[in-house]
Amino acid sequence: MVAVNTVSQLITKFVSSGTVLVISLLLARSAGPDRYGDFVKITTYITFFFLLSDFGMNAFYLQRKDEMVWWDALVSARVLGGSLLVFLSLMLLTIFPQGVGQGYTRFVRMGIVLFCPAILFQSLLTSANGMFQRHLRYDLSTIAVTVGCLAALAVTAVSLWGAFSHDVVYGAIAAMLLGSAVMGIAGMMFARTLSARSGISFPWRRMKELFVCAFPLGITLLFNLVYSHADSVILTLSRTTREVGIYGLSYKVFEWALVLPTFFMNAVYPPMLRALNHKAGDVSMEFMKLLRNSLRFLLPSSVFLLILLWVGAPLLSFIRQDFAASTAPLRVLSLGLPFFFASSAVMWALIALGRPWVLAVLYGVSMAANITANAFYIPRFGYMAAAWITVLSEGLVLLCSFIVLQKVLQKSKQGV
């Protein structure tokens, strides 16, 4: 069952990432690093709020036995939270200085305003994925995402041919907005077939309890998001749009590789929870078996992808010769794949063991160190500094979280 759902998630991400990659390649080839850099600024800014809309609530929802009641609370919280995040994204945009040749220019700001409703649609899809994860029906998520991606590709083709032909960036943003709307709505429709309820009733007491219980994990994810996106923001504010485009393309390819540990652990997490609910004598053995098998799969996979990205990095120059410079940062980023793959397994093991606050502290310290390093080195050395700091930061996170996990497991075996 883990294998089936992991494959379903990988197909989902392959379709969605493939769609974004096709749109990105079209932009990169037709517009060059500078215009593509504007596209990266817009999508990176909104993607931060995409990920923030999760806030760890799905993990808590999966721990609740009263599925239907908590499903209403989950969806209602996401609708309210997604709406607030749309407002927050626009409010924060007014704080950033408006650049002329770099930074958040007027063109970029208009693109962000156009794309920000996608945050709400992403919130709906994230909620639906909670239901799919609970029932191990990620195939439904695959269908919803595929339909949305087909819609996005259709609009992209139309925009390049006519409607947005004067500016392919806005055409691509409009296409991605429509795609996210289709995904969110279709996901909720499929989730309703499993729950037989609308999911929106605003049970305030349970929504509050959901938020409070998810808060430690939500803070952890927030810290993780900030430290993983700080380089893009600092690069946007301190370096040229061309550099943002060069680094953005290399990071887009790198992100594609990171979907494997994320979705694999999404499929492993429910069995981990069930292992902890067994009799005391069987818990540690079954849990440790799941953890060991996860690492045995993830680490060799990371090495394979590392080699693949390292060898294939020069192919980026075939998109457009201007992107030959993306080879170096992609190769550096690929060196961090084993760190990212292993830390995903360790993080979800700690969450299953009920140590979210430990993760919050760990990622909070990592975030502070990462932002400090990026703020100091990126203005001086550009995107290569961003790539190296990304790798070293994740290595530090893995080392610290692994030490914590070892101590937690030792206490568990001793019955503490």
Buried (B, 14 or more C-beta within 10 A) or exposed (E): EBEEBBBBBBBBBBBBBEBBBBBBBBBBBEBBBBBBBBBBBBBBBBBBBBBBBBBBBBBBBBBBEEBEBBBBBBBBBBBBBBBBBBEBBEEEBEEBEEBEEBBBBEBBBBBBBBBBBBBBBBBBBBBBBBBBBBBBBBBBBBBBBBBBBBBBBEBBEBBBEEEBEEBBBBBBBBBBBBBBBBBBBBBBEBBBEBBEBEBBBEBEEBBEBBBEBBBBBBBBBBBBBBBBBBBBBBBBBBBBBBBBBBBBBBBBBBBBBBBBBBBBBBBBBBBBBEBBEEEEEEBBEBBBEBBEEBBEBBBEBBEEBBEEBBEBBEEBBEBBEBBBBBBBBBBBBBBBBBBBBBBBBBBBBBBBBEBBEBBBBBBBBBBEBBBEBBBEBBBEEBBBBBBBBBBBBBBBBBEBBBEBBEEBBEEBEEEE
